[in-house]
Amino acid sequence: MALSDIMRGAEQALNKTAVKIASKRGWVPAISGYTGYGSQHSIRIYGRILAVDPNDPLPLAVDNPDDKSAQRGWRQFLTVQLPDHPFTVTVGDKHIHAHTDDNGYIDISMDNPGLEPGWHKARLSTAGAEDAVADIMIVDSERPVGIISDIDDTILVTWLPRALVAAWNSWIKKTNTRTPVDGMAAFFARLRQAHPDAPIFYLSTGAWNTYRTLKRFMRRHGFPEGPMLLTDWGPTETG
């Protein structure tokens, strides 16, 4: 058995225990939507379901990237995810019923039910939680230009090559103190001026746990809206 398998098993066992404890303490599900994308043929929708303390307003604000709350970075990673949890995705008059994966993530691929190029919304719902909204960017296949950008040390200063500095920035500093890479917001503004309808995607090996912080950061510093494709934090099948 590979080390990654052992670590994933330990993570799942720890979370299973955390779910039992959270249930006994009266914690409730909270569903959040991430930004998805699609073509005129198919769409992909992302989200997550966590167990949260109903008396703590911070975790319950998962679907409001504009809230003014700030916390130490490490708090974003202390989550109790709900695996194999039932949920419903509604796009227009189409409903899809499914379950979260082992880490509480929602990842749905479906045929485009008729959404035209531009921005649309899907509704995510699960029993015992307020509904959430997942934005969807439908890309026009006739557009000749698209923009793909890294996040770390491209728009957001993290200092990833310097591990200790990166850890301090990500884990210790408050989430509202992150700084942009100098000049990049203006560079994006010029790109959008030259290609106003170009779709923009942001990529990172960073965790989905930081999604809300990144959304606030981008809006605060004037970066254009676009889907973020992040990763799960923790052991995977390969590492």
N, C-alpha and C positions, 0 to 999 in steps of 0.2 A: 504493500500500500504506500502510495506516494505521500510525502509530507503535506502537500496541498490538500489531499483527501482527509488526512488526520485533522488539519486545521479547520477545514470546512465542517467536519463532523463536530468538532469542539464548539465552533461558532453556533451551529444549529442547536446543539444541546443547551448552550448558555442562553440563547434567545428563547428556547422552549420554556426554560425555567423562569426567565424574565416575564414571559407572557402569563404564566400561571400566577406569579406574584402580582403583576399588574391587574389581572382580573380580580383577584381577591381584594385589592385596594380600590376597586371601583373605577379603574381607568376605562376609557371609551375609545372606539375607533375614530381616527381622523384621516380623511382622504384628501390628497392634494393632487393637482394636475400639473404636469410639465408641458413644455411647448413641443408639439408634434409637427409633422410635416407630411406632405403627400404630393402626388401628381394628379392628373385628371383621370387616372386609372385606379390608384390605390392610395391609402393613407395609413399613417402609423401614429398611434396615440400612446402617450406615456403618463404614468402617475405612480403613486405609492400610498399604501395604507399602513399607518402606525398606530400603536396604542399610546394614548396620552392621558395625563392627569387632567380631569375636567376643571380642577381648581387652579391650574397654571395657564394663564392666558397666552403665554409665549408659544408653546407648541400648537395651540389651537389656531394660531394665525398662519398656518402653513400655506394657505392659499392667497395670502395678501403680501406680495413682494414689496409693496409700497409702505408697509408699516414702519414706524420709526423706532421699533425695538432694536436693541443691540445686545450682544452677548459675547462672552469669550468664545473663540473659535472652536475649542474642544467640545463645547456643549452641542454643537451641530451633529456630532458623531455618536452621542449617547442616545440611541433610539431603541425602541422596542417594536420591531417590525412584526406584522401579522401575516404569516405565510399561509398559503392555500385559503385565503379569505375571499368569500364571494363578493362580487361587485357587478355593476351594470354600467355600460357605456352607451350613451344616447347621442346619436348624430342625426339631426333632422328627425325623421320619423322611424329611423332604424335603431334597434336596441340589440346590444350584444351582452350576454351574460357569461362571465368567466370567473377565474380565481387568480389571486396573486401568486407570484412564484415564491421560492423558498425565502427570499429576503423582502417580501412584501411589495414587490414592484408590479405595476400594471404595464403590460407591453402588448398592445393589440394591433395587429395588421388586418386590414379589411379593404374590401372594394370601395372605391369612392362612390358614395350614394348620390352623386350629382353636384358636389361642391365645385364652384367655379374658382379659377385662380384668384388668390387673395387670402385674407385672414378669415377664419371661421372658429366656432367654438363647439366643443363636445362637453356633455355633462357626465360627470362621474358620480356614482352614488353607491352607497353601501348602508346596510341597516345600522341604525344607531349613530349615524354621523351626518353632519350637514353636507349637502351636495357640493361638489367642487367643479371648477371649470378648467378644461385643458384647451389652450389655444392651438389651432392647426394652421400652418402655412401651406397653402396649395400653390405649387410652382407651375407656372405656365411653360409648357414644353417648347414654346416658340422663343423664349427668352434666350439670347445668345450669350449672356454673361451671368455668372454666378460668383459669389464671394465666399470663400471658406477661410476661417481664421482660427488659429490656436488661441487659447485664453491665457495660460500661464506665461508671464514675461513677454507677452505680445500685446495684450490690452491691460492686463493686471500684473502689477509688480509682485512677484513671489520669491524671486531669487532661488529657483529650484536647484541650480548647480551648487548652491551653498546650502547643504542640508540643514544645518542648525538654524540659519537665518530663515529658511523656508518654513521650518517647523515653528519658529517663533511667530512668523507672520500668520500662519494658518491656524495655529492652536492657541496661542496666548493672547495676541492682540484682539481687540474687540472687532466685531464684524463690520462696523461702520467706519473703520479707520483705514481700510485698504486703499491704496493709491493707484491711479492709472499710469500706464507707460506714457511718458511725456510725448505729446504730439500725435498719438494714435487716434484720438477722437476726431481731431481735425483732419487726419488722413482719411478716416472713414467718411467724414462729411464730404470730402472732395470726391471720393469714389462714388458716393450716392448721387452727387451732383452730376457726375459724368454718366452714371448708369442708374437712374432713379428707380427703375423697376427690378433691379438685380436682387435675387434672393440671397440672404446671408445666413450662413451656418457657422456656429462656434463649436469647436472640438476641444476636448480636454480629457486627460486620464484622471482628472480630479473627480471627486465623489459627487453623486447626486445629492448628498447631504448638504452641499453648499449651494444648491440651486437657488434658493430664495435670496441668499446673500448676493449671489452673482447677478440676479435680476435687478435688485436694488442698486447695485454698483453700476450696472450698465445704464440704467435710467438716470441715475444721479450725474453721471459723467458724459451723457449724450451719445452713447453708442447705439447704433440702430438695432431694432428688434429683430430677432431671429432665433430659430431653434438652437438649443444647446444639447449636444450629445456628450454625456458624461459617462462615468462608470460606477460600478458598485464598489463600495469601500470594504475591503476585507478579502479573505482567501477565496480564490476561484478554482476552477478545474485545472488551471495551468500554473498557478503561482500564488 
